[in-house]
C-alpha cells in the first residue's frame, strides 16, 4: 500500500490525455481483491486536473462506476477535452484496467466541470442536520475498537479484523468520530445489537458524522481535490445498513452505482479539520440513495456527494419476503 495519500493519488502522463496511476488501488471493507471506489475516483479527479490551467477550479464531478476495479493492476485514465472557454472547462474521464485475459475494461466514466473563480452575488450555507461535538470531543477508530473490546461487545480478533479492513482510511486520514452520530455508537453497524441515541427517529432523519483531515499535507489543488473525492466517497453505500442495525454481511451486494460530487469553494484545504456528515434519503427496488456533506471549521459547507447504490437482499431474505 502507498505510504501517503499523495502517492496513492499520483498519476504519470504516458501520452496526450493518457495517464496511469503510479500505484495499484487498495481495498477497504472488502474481503475480495476489489478496490475501494474512492481510489478510482481520486485518481480520476487528479488526472482531470492535469489537463486544465491553474485558474480553473473543480465544481462538479458526476459519473458512474461501470464495474469493480482490481487491486492487482494500475488504473489507466483517458481524459477527453470536451470544452475549454475563458470561464469553463469540461473533461470526460474514462478509467480502465487490464484484465487477466489481456483486454482492457472500463471501470468508471465521469464528467469533471471546472470554472474560473468569479465574484459572488449571494453567499450562504446550510448547517449540519444536528449539533455535533467538536474535534476535541470525538473518538478515533482505535478508541472505538478498544472500547468495544473492553466492554465485551466484540472479541479482540473480530475487532482487529474490522480495523484491518479499514486501515487505508486510518493510514491517510486523522479521524475523530462524533459521539452524537450512529457510526460512533455502533461502529458503522458492526455492533448490530447496540442501541443508539437515534433509534427513535425514522432512518431518513438519522445521521453519522466525523471530523477528518489528512495526516500528511497535500501540496497541489489537484491532489487536495483528489483527496476530497477519495474521502467523501467513503461509507456512503453502506450508510443505510449502519443506520438500520445492519452490517455488510446482511446484504448480497452493497456498492456505488453513480455519484455526483458538488464543490462550493475554489479550493478545499483538506489538510485542516473538516466535519463530514452522512445521511440516507431513499431505498427500494434493490437500490439506495444517500449523501455525504463536508463543512470546514468555520461552518461553511464546502462539498456534497450524493450516490445511488446497489442494495440487494440476500437470497434467503428474498425467499422469506415471498412467503
C-alpha positions as CSV (number, residue, x, y, z in Angstrom):
1,X,0.0,0.0,0.0
2,X,1.2,3.6,-0.7
3,X,2.7,5.2,2.4
4,X,1.0,8.6,1.8
5,X,-2.3,9.7,0.1
6,X,-0.2,11.8,-2.4
7,X,1.4,8.5,-3.5
8,X,-2.0,6.8,-3.8
9,X,-3.4,9.6,-5.9
10,X,-0.3,10.1,-8.1
11,X,-0.5,9.7,-11.9
12,X,2.0,9.7,-14.7
13,X,1.4,11.1,-18.2
14,X,2.0,8.4,-20.8
15,X,0.7,10.3,-23.8
16,X,-1.7,13.1,-24.9
17,X,-4.7,12.8,-22.5
18,X,-3.3,9.5,-21.2
19,X,-2.4,8.9,-17.5
20,X,-1.6,5.9,-15.4
21,X,-1.7,5.6,-11.6
22,X,1.7,5.1,-10.0
23,X,0.4,2.6,-7.5
24,X,-2.4,0.0,-7.6
25,X,-5.7,0.8,-5.9
26,X,-6.3,-0.7,-2.5
27,X,-9.4,-2.4,-1.0
28,X,-11.3,-1.2,2.0
29,X,-14.1,-3.0,3.9
30,X,-14.0,-5.8,1.3
31,X,-12.5,-9.3,1.8
32,X,-12.2,-9.8,-2.0
33,X,-9.4,-8.2,-4.1
34,X,-11.7,-5.4,-5.1
35,X,-10.5,-1.8,-4.9
36,X,-12.2,0.9,-2.8
37,X,-14.1,3.1,-5.2
38,X,-12.6,6.3,-3.7
39,X,-9.2,5.2,-5.0
40,X,-10.5,5.1,-8.6
41,X,-12.4,8.4,-8.1
42,X,-9.5,10.2,-6.5
43,X,-7.1,9.1,-9.2
44,X,-9.5,10.1,-12.0
45,X,-10.0,13.5,-10.3
46,X,-6.2,14.1,-10.1
47,X,-5.8,13.1,-13.8
48,X,-8.5,15.5,-14.9
49,X,-6.7,18.3,-13.1
50,X,-3.5,17.7,-15.1
51,X,-5.3,18.9,-18.2
52,X,-6.6,22.3,-17.0
53,X,-4.8,25.6,-16.2
54,X,-4.4,26.6,-12.6
55,X,-7.1,29.3,-12.8
56,X,-9.8,26.7,-13.2
57,X,-11.4,25.2,-10.1
58,X,-13.4,22.0,-10.0
59,X,-17.1,22.5,-9.1
60,X,-18.9,19.4,-10.4
61,X,-17.9,15.7,-10.8
62,X,-20.6,13.3,-11.9
63,X,-20.3,9.8,-13.2
64,X,-20.9,6.0,-13.0
65,X,-18.9,3.1,-11.7
66,X,-19.1,0.6,-14.5
67,X,-17.6,-2.4,-12.7
68,X,-15.2,-3.1,-9.8
69,X,-11.5,-2.3,-10.1
70,X,-9.0,-4.9,-9.1
71,X,-6.2,-4.4,-6.6
72,X,-3.8,-6.2,-8.8
73,X,-3.4,-3.7,-11.7
74,X,-2.8,0.0,-12.0
75,X,-5.5,2.3,-13.3
76,X,-5.4,4.0,-16.8
77,X,-7.1,7.3,-17.2
78,X,-8.1,8.7,-20.6
79,X,-9.0,12.4,-20.4
80,X,-11.1,13.9,-23.2
81,X,-11.3,17.7,-23.6
82,X,-15.0,18.4,-24.2
83,X,-14.7,22.2,-23.9
84,X,-12.4,24.9,-22.8
85,X,-13.6,28.5,-22.7
86,X,-12.5,31.7,-20.8
87,X,-14.8,30.7,-17.9
88,X,-15.4,26.9,-18.1
89,X,-13.6,23.7,-18.8
90,X,-15.1,20.2,-19.1
91,X,-13.3,16.9,-19.2
92,X,-14.6,13.4,-19.7
93,X,-12.5,10.8,-18.0
94,X,-12.7,7.1,-18.6
95,X,-10.8,4.8,-16.1
96,X,-9.9,1.4,-17.3
97,X,-7.8,-1.5,-16.1
98,X,-6.0,-4.5,-17.7
99,X,-7.9,-7.8,-17.2
100,X,-6.4,-11.3,-16.8
101,X,-7.3,-12.1,-20.4
102,X,-5.1,-9.2,-21.6
103,X,-8.0,-6.9,-22.5
104,X,-8.8,-3.5,-21.1
105,X,-12.1,-3.0,-19.3
106,X,-13.7,0.3,-18.3
107,X,-14.2,0.7,-14.5
108,X,-15.6,4.2,-14.4
109,X,-16.6,7.2,-16.5
110,X,-17.1,10.7,-15.2
111,X,-17.6,14.3,-16.3
112,X,-15.5,16.9,-14.5
113,X,-16.5,20.6,-14.8
114,X,-14.2,23.5,-13.9
115,X,-14.8,27.2,-13.6
116,X,-12.6,30.3,-13.2
117,X,-13.3,31.9,-9.9
118,X,-15.9,34.7,-10.1
119,X,-17.3,37.2,-7.6
120,X,-20.3,36.1,-5.5
121,X,-23.8,37.6,-6.0
122,X,-25.1,35.8,-2.9
123,X,-23.3,33.9,-0.2
124,X,-24.9,31.4,2.3
125,X,-24.5,27.9,3.6
126,X,-26.6,25.2,5.3
127,X,-25.6,23.8,8.7
128,X,-25.4,20.1,9.6
129,X,-28.6,18.4,10.5
130,X,-27.8,18.4,14.2
131,X,-25.3,19.8,16.7
132,X,-22.1,17.7,16.9
133,X,-19.2,17.8,19.3
134,X,-16.0,19.5,18.2
135,X,-12.8,17.7,17.3
136,X,-11.8,17.5,21.0
137,X,-15.0,15.6,21.8
138,X,-14.6,13.0,19.1
139,X,-13.2,9.4,19.3
140,X,-10.8,7.7,17.0
141,X,-11.4,4.4,15.3
142,X,-8.8,2.8,17.5
143,X,-10.6,4.1,20.6
144,X,-13.9,2.8,19.4
145,X,-12.3,-0.6,18.8
146,X,-10.7,-0.7,22.2
147,X,-13.9,0.4,24.0
148,X,-15.9,-2.4,22.3
149,X,-13.4,-5.0,23.2
150,X,-13.0,-3.8,26.9
151,X,-16.8,-3.9,27.3
152,X,-17.1,-7.4,25.9
153,X,-19.2,-6.3,22.9
154,X,-16.7,-7.9,20.4
155,X,-13.8,-10.2,20.6
156,X,-10.2,-8.9,20.1
157,X,-9.9,-11.0,16.9
158,X,-13.1,-9.6,15.4
159,X,-12.1,-6.0,16.3
160,X,-8.6,-6.4,14.7
161,X,-10.2,-7.9,11.6
162,X,-12.5,-4.9,11.3
163,X,-9.7,-2.4,11.9
164,X,-7.5,-4.1,9.3
165,X,-10.3,-3.8,6.8
166,X,-10.4,0.0,7.1
167,X,-6.7,0.5,7.7
168,X,-6.2,2.6,4.5
169,X,-8.5,5.4,5.6
170,X,-6.9,5.3,9.0
171,X,-3.4,5.5,7.4
172,X,-4.2,8.5,5.2
173,X,-6.6,10.5,7.5
174,X,-6.8,11.6,11.1
175,X,-10.4,11.0,12.2
176,X,-12.5,11.8,15.2
177,X,-16.0,10.4,15.2
178,X,-18.7,12.5,16.8
179,X,-20.4,10.6,19.7
180,X,-23.8,12.0,18.6
181,X,-23.6,10.1,15.3
182,X,-24.7,6.5,14.8
183,X,-21.3,5.3,13.4
184,X,-19.6,6.2,16.7
185,X,-22.2,4.4,18.7
186,X,-22.5,1.1,16.8
187,X,-19.1,1.2,15.0
188,X,-20.6,1.6,11.5
189,X,-23.2,-1.0,12.2
190,X,-20.6,-3.6,13.2
191,X,-22.3,-3.8,16.6
192,X,-25.7,-4.7,15.2
193,X,-27.5,-5.0,18.5
194,X,-26.0,-1.9,20.1
195,X,-28.8,0.7,20.9
196,X,-28.2,4.2,19.6
197,X,-29.5,7.6,20.7
198,X,-31.3,7.9,17.3
199,X,-33.2,4.7,17.4
200,X,-36.5,6.6,17.9
201,X,-36.0,8.5,14.6
202,X,-37.0,7.5,11.0
203,X,-34.0,6.3,9.1
204,X,-34.2,9.4,6.9
205,X,-33.5,11.6,9.9
206,X,-30.6,9.6,11.3
207,X,-27.0,10.7,10.8
208,X,-23.4,9.9,11.4
209,X,-20.5,12.4,11.5
210,X,-16.8,12.7,11.9
211,X,-14.0,15.3,11.9
212,X,-11.3,14.4,9.5
213,X,-8.1,15.7,7.9
214,X,-5.1,14.4,6.0
215,X,-2.2,13.0,8.1
216,X,0.4,14.3,5.6
217,X,-0.2,17.7,3.9
218,X,-1.1,17.7,0.2
219,X,0.6,20.4,-1.9
220,X,-1.3,20.9,-5.1
221,X,-5.0,21.7,-5.7
222,X,-5.3,18.6,-7.9
223,X,-4.1,16.4,-5.0
224,X,-6.4,18.1,-2.5
225,X,-9.5,17.7,-4.7
226,X,-8.4,14.2,-5.5
227,X,-8.3,13.6,-1.7
228,X,-11.8,15.1,-1.2
229,X,-13.1,12.7,-3.9
230,X,-11.3,9.8,-2.2
231,X,-12.6,10.8,1.2
232,X,-16.2,11.7,0.7
233,X,-17.0,8.5,-1.2
234,X,-16.2,6.5,1.9
235,X,-19.1,4.6,3.6
236,X,-22.0,6.3,1.7
237,X,-23.0,3.0,0.1
238,X,-23.5,1.2,3.5
239,X,-24.9,4.2,5.5
240,X,-28.4,2.6,5.1
241,X,-27.1,-0.6,6.7
242,X,-25.2,1.2,9.6
243,X,-28.3,3.3,10.3
244,X,-30.5,0.3,10.4
245,X,-28.5,-2.0,12.8
246,X,-27.0,-3.9,9.9
247,X,-23.6,-4.7,8.5
248,X,-22.2,-5.6,5.1
249,X,-22.9,-9.3,5.6
250,X,-26.6,-8.6,5.8
251,X,-26.8,-7.7,2.1
252,X,-25.9,-9.6,-1.1
253,X,-24.5,-6.5,-2.7
254,X,-23.8,-3.0,-1.4
255,X,-21.8,-0.7,-3.6
256,X,-22.0,2.6,-5.5
257,X,-23.6,2.8,-8.9
258,X,-23.5,6.6,-9.7
259,X,-22.3,9.7,-7.9
260,X,-22.5,13.5,-8.0
261,X,-19.9,15.5,-6.2
262,X,-20.5,19.2,-5.9
263,X,-17.7,21.6,-4.8
264,X,-18.8,25.0,-3.5
265,X,-15.5,26.7,-3.0
266,X,-12.4,27.2,-5.3
267,X,-10.2,25.0,-3.1
268,X,-10.6,22.8,0.0
269,X,-7.8,22.7,2.5
270,X,-8.3,19.1,3.4
271,X,-5.1,19.3,5.4
272,X,-7.2,21.1,8.1
273,X,-10.1,19.7,10.1
274,X,-13.5,19.2,8.3
275,X,-16.8,17.9,9.5
276,X,-18.3,15.1,7.4
277,X,-22.0,14.1,7.8
278,X,-23.7,11.1,6.2
279,X,-27.4,10.5,5.8
280,X,-29.7,8.3,3.7
281,X,-32.9,9.6,2.0
282,X,-34.5,6.7,0.0
283,X,-34.3,3.0,-0.7
284,X,-36.2,0.4,-2.7
285,X,-36.1,-1.8,-5.8
286,X,-32.6,-3.0,-5.0
287,X,-31.1,0.5,-4.6
288,X,-30.5,3.2,-2.1
289,X,-29.8,7.0,-2.3
290,X,-27.6,8.7,0.3
291,X,-25.5,11.8,0.8
292,X,-22.3,12.9,2.5
293,X,-21.7,16.6,3.2
294,X,-18.5,18.4,4.2
295,X,-18.0,21.6,6.3
296,X,-14.9,23.5,7.2
297,X,-14.1,24.6,10.7
298,X,-15.8,28.0,10.1
299,X,-19.1,26.2,9.3
300,X,-19.1,26.6,5.6
301,X,-20.4,23.7,3.6
302,X,-17.6,23.1,1.0
303,X,-18.8,19.9,-0.7
304,X,-21.6,17.4,-1.1
305,X,-21.7,14.0,-2.7
306,X,-24.9,12.1,-3.5
307,X,-24.9,8.5,-4.6
308,X,-27.3,5.9,-5.8
309,X,-26.1,2.5,-4.8
310,X,-26.9,-1.2,-5.3
311,X,-28.5,-2.7,-2.2
312,X,-29.6,-6.3,-2.8
313,X,-31.1,-8.5,-0.2
314,X,-29.6,-11.9,0.4
315,X,-31.3,-14.9,-1.3
316,X,-32.8,-16.1,1.9
317,X,-34.2,-12.7,2.7
318,X,-35.9,-12.6,-0.7
319,X,-37.3,-16.1,-0.2
320,X,-38.8,-15.1,3.2
321,X,-40.4,-11.9,1.7
322,X,-42.1,-14.1,-0.9
323,X,-43.8,-16.3,1.8
